[in-house]
Amino acid sequence: MNLFVVRHGQTYYNIENKVCGSSDISLNEKGIKQAKDAGKKLCGQNIDKIYSSPLKRALKTAEIIAFSLNFDKKNIITDYRLSEQNYGIYEGVNASSEAFQKLRVNFACRMPKGESPLQAAARAYDFLNSICGKNNTENVLLVTHGSLCRAINSYFYDMNNSEYFSFMPDNCEVLEYKV
């Protein structure tokens, strides 16, 4: 299996350096263009399945990419396990906040009224186990979020804590994994 992973396109929260998390924020104009560009990069990959987070910014990115690939958007499979980490009380705050930065890098520490990086990674691993355990030759695209991209990367590559928390693909960057 070839697994392609794309972080959603840019939102206004991204450019305002706000914690987005489980907040259901839409793409901005640049995010729409980024999704179109990602679709062009994926042309010729013969994508068999597209899975997406149900959050608007990821699903819209998946729909734009699907259009570029002549893939019927009705066949996009949404899965909550691909949703961004719930940052609880830190949703919408400045991402540079000292309190947020302190908790963000503590793997097992749950955000107040949210979830821990460990819980988000467990969701990602559960999803990957469900699709990667099959012996198939499909080309699969996942459209998800930054913290889930981080967890997905750690599923395929050993990473220490510093590497884990510093890994962050750009908006609409296309990552590829051989399963």
matplotlib code that plots the C-alpha trace (Angstrom):
import matplotlib.pyplot as plt

x = [0.0, 1.1, -0.2, -0.3, -1.0, -1.9, -2.3, -5.3, -4.9, -4.3, -7.0, -7.1, -6.3, -3.0, -2.0, -3.1, -1.1, -4.1, -4.6, -7.2, -7.6, -11.1, -12.5, -14.3, -12.6, -12.8, -10.0, -9.1, -8.4, -4.7, -5.8, -8.1, -5.2, -2.9, -5.4, -5.6, -1.8, -1.8, -4.3, -2.0, 0.9, -1.2, -2.4, -1.1, -1.0, -4.2, -5.8, -8.2, -9.5, -9.7, -10.2, -10.6, -11.1, -14.7, -13.6, -14.4, -10.8, -9.7, -12.9, -12.8, -9.2, -10.1, -12.9, -10.7, -8.0, -10.7, -11.9, -8.4, -8.1, -11.6, -12.5, -16.2, -16.3, -19.3, -16.8, -14.6, -14.7, -14.7, -13.4, -13.3, -10.0, -8.3, -9.6, -7.2, -6.3, -8.8, -6.9, -9.7, -9.4, -6.6, -8.7, -8.5, -5.7, -2.3, -0.2, 2.8, 1.1, 3.6, 0.9, -0.1, 3.5, 4.3, 1.5, 1.7, 5.0, 4.0, 2.9, 0.6, -0.7, -4.3, -5.2, -7.8, -11.2, -9.4, -7.1, -3.4, -1.0, -1.0, -4.8, -4.6, -1.8, -3.8, -6.6, -4.2, -2.6, -6.0, -7.0, -3.7, -3.9, -7.4, -6.2, -2.6, -3.2, -4.7, -2.5, -3.4, -1.9, -4.2, -3.1, -4.8, -4.9, -5.5, -6.4, -5.9, -4.2, -0.8, -0.8, -2.3, 0.4, 3.0, 1.4, 1.2, 4.9, 5.8, 3.8, 6.3, 9.5, 11.0, 11.2, 12.4, 10.2, 12.0, 11.7, 8.1, 7.0, 9.1, 7.6, 5.0, 4.3, 3.3, -0.3, -1.1, 2.3, 2.1, 3.8, 4.2, 4.6, 5.1, 3.2]
y = [0.0, 3.5, 5.9, 9.6, 12.0, 15.6, 18.2, 20.5, 23.8, 27.1, 28.7, 32.2, 30.5, 29.3, 32.8, 34.4, 31.7, 30.5, 27.0, 25.4, 21.9, 20.6, 24.0, 23.6, 26.4, 26.8, 27.1, 30.6, 31.5, 30.5, 27.2, 26.5, 27.3, 25.0, 22.2, 22.6, 22.5, 19.3, 17.8, 18.5, 16.9, 13.8, 13.4, 10.2, 8.4, 6.5, 7.1, 4.3, 5.6, 9.0, 9.2, 12.6, 14.1, 15.3, 18.8, 21.4, 22.5, 18.9, 17.7, 20.7, 20.0, 16.4, 17.5, 19.9, 17.2, 14.6, 17.0, 17.3, 13.5, 12.9, 11.1, 11.4, 13.4, 11.3, 8.4, 10.3, 8.4, 10.6, 9.1, 10.9, 9.2, 11.6, 14.7, 17.1, 16.8, 18.5, 21.3, 22.0, 25.4, 26.4, 26.3, 29.7, 31.1, 32.3, 29.2, 30.9, 31.1, 29.8, 27.7, 26.0, 25.4, 23.8, 21.3, 20.7, 18.8, 16.6, 13.4, 12.0, 15.3, 16.0, 19.5, 20.8, 19.9, 18.3, 15.4, 14.6, 14.0, 10.4, 10.1, 11.8, 9.4, 6.4, 7.4, 7.7, 4.4, 2.7, 4.1, 3.1, -0.4, -0.8, 0.1, -1.0, -4.5, -5.5, -7.0, -4.8, -2.7, 0.3, 3.9, 5.6, 9.3, 10.6, 14.3, 15.3, 17.8, 18.7, 16.6, 13.6, 13.9, 13.9, 10.7, 9.1, 9.8, 8.2, 5.1, 4.6, 6.0, 5.9, 9.4, 10.7, 13.3, 16.3, 14.9, 14.0, 17.5, 19.4, 17.4, 19.6, 19.4, 22.6, 23.1, 20.8, 19.2, 15.7, 13.0, 9.4, 6.1, 2.6, 0.0]
z = [0.0, -0.7, 1.9, 1.2, 4.0, 3.6, 6.3, 5.6, 3.8, 5.6, 7.9, 9.4, 12.8, 11.2, 10.1, 13.4, 15.3, 17.2, 18.5, 16.2, 17.5, 17.4, 16.5, 13.2, 11.2, 7.4, 4.9, 3.8, 0.1, 0.4, 1.9, -1.1, -3.5, -1.4, -1.7, -5.5, -5.7, -3.5, -5.9, -8.9, -7.0, -6.5, -10.1, -11.5, -8.1, -8.9, -5.5, -4.6, -1.3, 0.4, 4.2, 5.9, 9.3, 9.5, 10.5, 7.8, 7.0, 6.3, 4.6, 2.2, 1.5, 0.7, -1.6, -3.5, -4.0, -5.0, -7.7, -9.1, -9.1, -10.7, -7.5, -6.6, -3.3, -2.2, -1.8, 0.7, 4.0, 7.1, 10.3, 13.6, 14.5, 12.0, 13.8, 15.3, 19.0, 21.3, 23.0, 25.5, 27.1, 24.7, 21.6, 19.9, 22.2, 20.9, 20.2, 21.7, 25.1, 27.8, 29.5, 26.2, 25.1, 28.5, 28.2, 24.4, 24.8, 27.6, 25.9, 28.6, 30.0, 29.1, 28.1, 30.6, 29.1, 26.1, 25.4, 25.6, 22.7, 23.8, 23.3, 19.9, 18.8, 20.1, 17.8, 14.8, 15.6, 15.9, 12.5, 10.9, 12.4, 10.8, 7.3, 7.2, 8.6, 5.3, 2.6, -0.3, -3.1, -2.8, -2.9, 0.0, 0.8, 4.3, 4.9, 8.4, 10.8, 12.2, 15.4, 13.6, 10.9, 13.7, 15.1, 11.7, 11.1, 14.4, 13.4, 10.6, 12.0, 15.5, 16.9, 20.2, 22.1, 20.6, 17.1, 17.7, 18.9, 16.4, 13.4, 11.6, 7.9, 6.1, 5.1, 2.2, 2.2, 0.7, 2.8, 1.5, 3.3, 1.9, 3.9]

ax = plt.figure().add_subplot(projection="3d")
ax.plot(x, y, z, "-o")
ax.set_aspect("equal")
plt.show()
